[in-house]
Amino acid sequence: MNCSLTSETRIGTRLTNQDRVGYWRTNRALLMVVADGLGGHLRGELAAQIALDHFSEAFQREARPALGDPRQFLDAAMTGAHAAILHEAYKLGLPDVPRTVIVVCLVQDGNAYWAHIGDCRLYLVRQGRIAVKTRDHTVVQQLVDSGHIGEEAASIHPQRNRILQCLGGYFPPRTDPIEKVRLARGDVLVLCSDGLWGPITQRQLLHSLATLPLEEAMAKLAELAERRAGLQCDNVSVLAMRWGEDEIDSSDEPRTVPYHDLPTQVQDFTATQPDFLRMSDQDIEEAIADIKAALRKLPQ
């Protein structure tokens, strides 16, 4: 597998870094993960680390040297990471379940597959343009999709931190259908937390990739994100890969991931507004019962 990889993670102005970045590879497959622990809940960094560890263990166990079904692997690992977070919270007796958002990309046999929960993003940059960008599971993204606000207004909208899905919490994650794209030489995959994509523009992302080697480009973007965010700078994390092989079949053209409506009953993981204020007593009782039932089935 001919590709180059680089990563950056910075604490910003936060007291701790709750982001986690990792990648693992065989001679036929590469798994990349960026997880961003939710700071408005207890021990977000624990949720991010558990999710990262779960994907790592699943990949190293099943990629020998390739995965039989990449889509099934991503679906199962995402569900398993959610369950692992619940199990650890139960085992530690935590008063609340740690939570994280995440983006994952699997590259195998020249194809890229990806899945995400929340507002960690994946970009596929091809020939100087953004060919693919994941759609955030946020209130603001829904406002953009409905035409109520524009893309530029989203980054400064007062509800920009309202997350509709995460790993951990009362309800299991619901991923969008997993897409596949055939990679072409020079393609760049960028996985990042909102600490990176929030303060910078897509034009700045493209300019750095077009004018600098991959490692320098990511370092410059992380530095730029810190500078533009100023005193409010979140943790900044990015993992990028440049593909170095020719495209085998050009029939699979990259396209933006279709947006699928989220279920009506969703959670909003706003740091400043507790979840229980947006749920009925019956919702809470049913969610807790579901969690306890799931935990009883897990190995102790």
C-alpha positions as CSV (number, residue, x, y, z in Angstrom):
1,M,0.0,0.0,0.0
2,N,1.6,3.2,-1.2
3,C,0.5,6.2,0.9
4,S,1.9,8.8,3.3
5,L,0.4,9.6,6.7
6,T,0.7,12.5,9.1
7,S,-1.1,13.6,12.3
8,E,-1.4,16.6,14.6
9,T,-3.1,17.0,17.9
10,R,-2.9,20.1,20.1
11,I,-4.5,21.1,23.4
12,G,-5.5,24.6,22.4
13,T,-6.5,26.6,25.4
14,R,-8.3,23.7,27.2
15,L,-7.0,22.2,30.4
16,T,-6.8,18.7,28.9
17,N,-6.7,17.2,25.4
18,Q,-9.9,15.1,25.0
19,D,-9.1,14.3,21.4
20,R,-7.6,11.0,20.4
21,V,-6.0,10.1,17.0
22,G,-4.7,6.8,15.8
23,Y,-4.1,4.6,12.7
24,W,-3.2,1.0,12.1
25,R,-2.2,-0.8,8.9
26,T,-1.4,-4.1,7.3
27,N,0.0,-4.6,3.8
28,R,-3.6,-4.4,2.4
29,A,-5.6,-2.3,4.8
30,L,-5.3,1.0,6.7
31,L,-7.7,2.1,9.5
32,M,-7.7,5.8,10.6
33,V,-9.6,7.2,13.6
34,V,-10.1,10.7,15.1
35,A,-12.3,10.9,18.2
36,D,-13.3,14.0,20.1
37,G,-14.5,13.5,23.7
38,L,-17.4,15.7,24.7
39,G,-16.2,18.2,27.2
40,G,-19.7,19.0,28.5
41,H,-19.9,15.6,30.1
42,L,-17.8,13.6,32.6
43,R,-14.5,12.3,31.2
44,G,-14.9,12.8,27.5
45,E,-11.3,11.8,27.0
46,L,-12.1,8.3,28.5
47,A,-14.9,7.8,25.9
48,A,-12.6,8.9,23.1
49,Q,-9.8,6.5,24.3
50,I,-12.2,3.6,24.7
51,A,-13.6,4.1,21.2
52,L,-10.0,4.3,19.7
53,D,-9.0,1.2,21.6
54,H,-12.0,-0.7,20.4
55,F,-11.4,0.1,16.8
56,S,-7.8,-0.8,17.1
57,E,-8.4,-4.2,18.7
58,A,-11.1,-5.0,16.2
59,F,-8.9,-4.1,13.2
60,Q,-5.9,-6.0,14.5
61,R,-8.1,-9.0,15.2
62,E,-9.9,-9.1,11.9
63,A,-7.6,-7.6,9.3
64,R,-5.5,-10.6,8.4
65,P,-4.3,-8.9,6.2
66,A,-7.7,-7.6,4.9
67,L,-11.2,-7.4,6.1
68,G,-13.9,-9.6,4.5
69,D,-16.6,-6.9,4.6
70,P,-15.4,-3.4,5.3
71,R,-18.9,-1.9,5.6
72,Q,-19.9,-4.6,8.1
73,F,-16.7,-4.1,10.0
74,L,-17.3,-0.3,10.4
75,D,-20.9,-0.8,11.4
76,A,-20.1,-3.5,14.0
77,A,-17.1,-1.6,15.4
78,M,-19.1,1.6,15.9
79,T,-21.8,-0.3,17.7
80,G,-19.2,-2.2,19.7
81,A,-17.4,1.1,20.7
82,H,-20.7,2.5,22.0
83,A,-21.3,-0.6,24.1
84,A,-17.7,-0.6,25.4
85,I,-18.2,3.0,26.7
86,L,-21.4,2.0,28.4
87,H,-19.7,-1.1,30.0
88,E,-16.8,0.9,31.3
89,A,-19.0,3.6,32.8
90,Y,-21.0,0.8,34.5
91,K,-17.9,-1.0,35.8
92,L,-16.4,2.3,37.2
93,G,-19.7,3.3,38.8
94,L,-19.7,6.7,37.0
95,P,-22.7,8.9,37.6
96,D,-22.9,9.7,33.9
97,V,-21.7,8.0,30.8
98,P,-18.7,9.5,29.0
99,R,-19.4,10.6,25.4
100,T,-17.4,11.1,22.2
101,V,-17.9,12.0,18.6
102,I,-15.8,10.1,16.0
103,V,-14.8,9.7,12.4
104,V,-13.3,6.5,11.0
105,C,-11.9,5.7,7.6
106,L,-10.9,2.3,6.3
107,V,-8.7,2.1,3.1
108,Q,-8.5,-1.4,1.5
109,D,-7.5,-2.5,-2.0
110,G,-7.6,1.0,-3.2
111,N,-11.0,1.9,-1.9
112,A,-11.9,4.2,1.0
113,Y,-14.9,3.5,3.3
114,W,-15.9,5.8,6.1
115,A,-18.3,6.3,9.0
116,H,-18.8,9.1,11.5
117,I,-20.9,10.1,14.5
118,G,-21.3,13.7,15.5
119,D,-19.2,16.5,14.1
120,C,-15.8,15.0,13.5
121,R,-15.3,15.3,9.7
122,L,-13.8,13.5,6.8
123,Y,-12.7,15.4,3.6
124,L,-11.6,13.8,0.4
125,V,-9.6,16.3,-1.6
126,R,-9.0,15.5,-5.3
127,Q,-7.3,17.7,-7.9
128,G,-7.5,20.8,-5.8
129,R,-11.2,20.5,-4.8
130,I,-13.2,18.9,-2.0
131,A,-14.8,15.9,-3.6
132,V,-16.4,14.5,-0.4
133,K,-17.3,16.1,2.9
134,T,-19.2,14.3,5.6
135,R,-22.3,16.0,7.0
136,D,-22.3,16.7,10.7
137,H,-24.9,15.3,13.0
138,T,-25.8,18.7,14.5
139,V,-28.7,21.1,14.8
140,V,-26.7,23.6,12.7
141,Q,-26.2,21.1,9.9
142,Q,-30.0,20.5,9.8
143,L,-30.5,24.3,9.5
144,V,-28.0,24.4,6.6
145,D,-29.7,21.4,4.9
146,S,-33.1,23.0,5.2
147,G,-31.9,26.3,3.7
148,H,-32.4,28.3,6.9
149,I,-28.8,29.4,7.1
150,G,-25.7,29.3,4.8
151,E,-22.5,27.3,5.3
152,E,-20.6,30.4,6.3
153,A,-23.1,31.3,9.0
154,A,-22.9,27.8,10.5
155,S,-19.4,28.3,12.0
156,I,-20.6,31.3,14.1
157,H,-24.2,30.1,14.8
158,P,-25.0,30.1,18.6
159,Q,-26.2,26.5,18.4
160,R,-23.1,25.2,16.5
161,N,-22.1,22.9,19.4
162,R,-25.5,21.1,19.6
163,I,-24.7,17.5,18.8
164,L,-27.5,15.2,17.8
165,Q,-25.5,11.9,18.0
166,C,-22.5,10.5,19.8
167,L,-21.0,7.3,21.2
168,G,-22.1,6.9,24.9
169,G,-25.3,8.4,26.2
170,Y,-28.8,7.1,26.2
171,F,-29.4,6.1,22.6
172,P,-27.2,3.9,20.3
173,P,-25.5,5.7,17.4
174,R,-27.2,5.6,14.0
175,T,-24.6,5.9,11.2
176,D,-25.3,7.1,7.7
177,P,-25.1,4.5,5.0
178,I,-21.4,3.7,4.5
179,E,-20.0,5.0,1.2
180,K,-17.1,3.7,-0.9
181,V,-14.9,5.6,-3.2
182,R,-12.1,4.3,-5.4
183,L,-8.9,6.4,-4.6
184,A,-6.8,8.0,-7.3
185,R,-3.2,9.0,-7.2
186,G,-2.7,12.2,-5.2
187,D,-6.1,12.0,-3.4
188,V,-5.9,13.3,0.2
189,L,-8.1,12.0,3.0
190,V,-8.4,14.4,6.0
191,L,-10.0,13.3,9.3
192,C,-10.4,16.0,11.9
193,S,-12.1,17.3,15.0
194,D,-14.2,20.5,15.0
195,G,-11.2,22.2,16.7
196,L,-9.5,22.1,13.2
197,W,-12.3,22.6,10.7
198,G,-14.3,25.1,12.8
199,P,-11.8,28.1,12.7
200,I,-10.5,27.6,9.2
201,T,-12.1,27.9,5.8
202,Q,-12.2,25.2,3.1
203,R,-10.2,27.6,0.9
204,Q,-7.4,27.6,3.5
205,L,-7.5,23.8,3.7
206,L,-7.2,23.5,-0.1
207,H,-4.4,26.1,-0.3
208,S,-2.3,24.4,2.3
209,L,-2.6,21.0,0.6
210,A,-1.8,22.5,-2.8
211,T,1.3,24.4,-1.8
212,L,2.9,22.3,1.0
213,P,4.0,18.8,1.7
214,L,1.4,16.9,3.6
215,E,3.1,17.0,7.0
216,E,3.8,20.7,6.7
217,A,0.3,21.4,5.5
218,M,-1.4,19.8,8.5
219,A,1.0,21.5,11.0
220,K,0.2,24.8,9.4
221,L,-3.5,24.3,9.5
222,A,-3.4,23.2,13.1
223,E,-1.4,26.4,14.0
224,L,-3.8,28.5,11.9
225,A,-6.8,27.0,13.7
226,E,-5.3,27.8,17.1
227,R,-4.5,31.3,16.1
228,R,-7.9,32.0,14.6
229,A,-9.8,30.5,17.6
230,G,-7.8,32.6,20.0
231,L,-8.7,32.3,23.7
232,Q,-11.6,30.0,22.9
233,C,-9.4,27.4,21.1
234,D,-10.7,23.9,21.4
235,N,-8.5,20.8,21.1
236,V,-7.2,20.6,17.5
237,S,-6.7,17.2,15.9
238,V,-6.2,16.0,12.3
239,L,-5.0,12.8,10.6
240,A,-4.3,13.0,6.9
241,M,-3.3,10.4,4.2
242,R,-2.1,11.1,0.7
243,W,-2.7,8.2,-1.7
244,G,0.2,7.2,-4.0
245,E,-1.2,4.6,-6.3
246,D,-3.0,4.9,-9.6
247,E,-6.8,4.5,-9.8
248,I,-7.7,1.0,-10.9
249,D,-11.2,1.7,-12.0
250,S,-12.4,5.3,-12.7
251,S,-16.1,4.3,-12.7
252,D,-16.5,5.1,-9.0
253,E,-16.5,8.9,-8.9
254,P,-16.4,10.6,-5.5
255,R,-19.6,12.3,-4.5
256,T,-20.8,14.0,-1.4
257,V,-22.3,11.7,1.2
258,P,-26.1,11.9,1.0
259,Y,-27.7,13.4,4.1
260,H,-30.2,11.1,5.7
261,D,-32.8,12.5,8.2
262,L,-32.0,11.5,11.8
263,P,-34.6,9.7,13.8
264,T,-37.2,12.0,15.4
265,Q,-36.2,10.9,18.9
266,V,-32.6,12.2,19.2
267,Q,-30.5,13.6,21.9
268,D,-28.9,17.0,21.9
269,F,-25.5,16.8,23.6
270,T,-25.1,20.6,24.3
271,A,-22.5,21.2,26.9
272,T,-24.6,23.9,28.6
273,Q,-28.0,22.2,28.6
274,P,-28.3,18.8,30.4
275,D,-29.9,16.0,28.3
276,F,-32.7,15.3,30.8
277,L,-34.1,18.8,30.2
278,R,-35.0,17.7,26.7
279,M,-36.4,14.2,27.5
280,S,-39.7,13.1,29.2
281,D,-39.6,11.0,32.3
282,Q,-40.8,8.1,30.2
283,D,-38.0,8.6,27.7
284,I,-35.4,8.5,30.5
285,E,-36.9,5.5,32.2
286,E,-37.0,3.6,28.9
287,A,-33.5,4.6,27.9
288,I,-32.0,3.6,31.3
289,A,-33.8,0.2,31.1
290,D,-32.4,-0.4,27.6
291,I,-28.9,0.4,28.8
292,K,-29.2,-1.9,31.9
293,A,-30.5,-4.7,29.7
294,A,-27.6,-4.2,27.2
295,L,-25.0,-4.2,30.0
296,R,-26.3,-7.4,31.6
297,K,-25.6,-9.1,28.2
298,L,-22.0,-7.9,28.1
299,P,-19.1,-10.1,29.6
300,Q,-18.1,-8.9,33.0
